[in-house]
Amino acid sequence: LATGSSPLGLYKKMIESYQKDQVSYKNTEVLNLDEYIGLSEQDPNKYSHFLHHHLLDHADFSKDNIDLIMAKQGNVQEECQRYHNLLISNPVDIQILGLGSNCHIGFNEPGTNFDSQTHIVKLKEDTRKNNARFFSSLDQVPKEAITVGIRDIMSAQHILLVASGKQKAEAVKRMLEEDICTDCPASILRVHKSVTIILDEEAASLLKKERGELC
Ligand code: F6R
């Protein structure tokens, strides 16, 4: 699962489907993408809290099937190794992604090696500024995070990326039209065999016309 604003509509629909008895998540195993480093266990900005609040606590997910990255305080290096092993022994069926306005996926910032696995990252200033809306000030936004790597993301059977709003239009264009390169981490998704990208009109607004019409 991804955190942030982008998948909120999807999570709402998932909860609705459960409430209407259309689907059960009791056998769904849940891992997530990333987590800030340095927040206290109770901090509501922790991604583990966010996912419980916006999805996991509102449907029949079993707590034995949920293993969120850094949900508990601990040694970050060890957590990288633990999550790496977990991803190897539990291949991901569907990976949900948002898109950073600098084209990051997970917290794999521009410049990240496409071969990366779970690792610690220094967040770019533009990422911290974008995420400051969730905190009382920019100073409160952590400078580091732990993220699954691009290779981990690309190992999923299916990828579903959601992006909306004008502020994502440039990143969407770069993801789909720029040369595939580490400056634009999301561009690597173009070589994945099964990716679904859901955009609203604003996020799709800078795409070449023929692709825009397809959207
Ligand atoms: C969050 C994550 C990030 C976000 C991205 C977009 O778990 O992995 O890549 O998906 O920063 O964030 P929003 O959706 O808040 O615009």
Residues whose N, C-alpha, C, O or C-beta is under 5 A from the ligand:
A	BS01	F6R	A2 T3 G4 S5 S6 L33 D34 L97 G98 L99 G100 H104 I105 G106 F107
